[in-house]
Amino acid sequence: MADLNPSEPEALERVLDFVRTLEAGGGGDAIRPFLAADFRLFEAPHLLAPEGSARSREQVLAGADQSGEVVADQKFEIRRTTCEGGRVVLEADWSATVLMDLKYWDAGETIRARTSSVFEVREGLIVSQDSYDCYFLNS
């Protein structure tokens, strides 16, 4: 019987490849190979989504396609990772250039957040991501 859960290095590398793809501006087609058909993204409440959100794989893929209209030059500075079997916790400083006026940022400004995400990887695919983002306001 095949092992359903990847080793810790395989799970970590899969998540880091996913993040690198996002950083390279990958849209839905680019990130699709990383996500299981039943993938779910859960976002804790934050500045841009005060109620939080839960999104399906298809909603995440559509959002990735639209993100290029909102931000550019995404950067993830990985601060720390923790792995246990197929679970990967990633802590990062994220930034991007805003391409349109948003509630708290004007086009051309840099948006920054400290983010922590818990990924579940199974059979080489990311099946879930729980994301906790803290956005910093420019002053």
Residue, then its C-alpha position, 0 to 999 in steps of 0.5 A: m500500500a502506498d504511503l498517503n502522506p509525504s515525508e516532511p521534506e517533500a511536504l515542505e518543498r511542495v509548499l515552498d514551490f507553491v509560494r515561489t509560484l505565487e511570487a513569480g506571479g502565477g495565476g490559476d493555471a500555474i497554481r492548479p497543479f499544487l492544489a487537490a480537487d477538494f482544496r479549501l482555503f480558510e482565512a482568519p479575519h483580517l483588515l481586508a476581510p473582517e469576517g474571514s473567508a472560506r474558499s474552494r479550489e475553484q474560487v482560489l484559482a479564480g482569485a489567483d487569476q484576478s490578483g494580477e489586477v490588484v497587486a504586482d511583485q509579490k514577495f514572501e520573506i520566509r521567517r520560519t517553517t515547521c513540519e510534521g508529516g504532511r503538515v507544514v507551518l510557514e511564517a513569512d513577511w509578505s509584500a506587494t505593490v498595489l496596482m489600484d486604490l484599495k481601502y487602506w492603500d493607494a495605487g503604487e504603494t507597498i502593502r505588507a503583512r506578517t502571515s502564518s499559514v498551516f498547509e496540509v499536504r497529501e499525496g503530493l497535493i495541498v489539500s488545505q491552507d489555514s491563513y492568519d494575516c496581519y496587515f500593516l498600515n502605511s503611516 
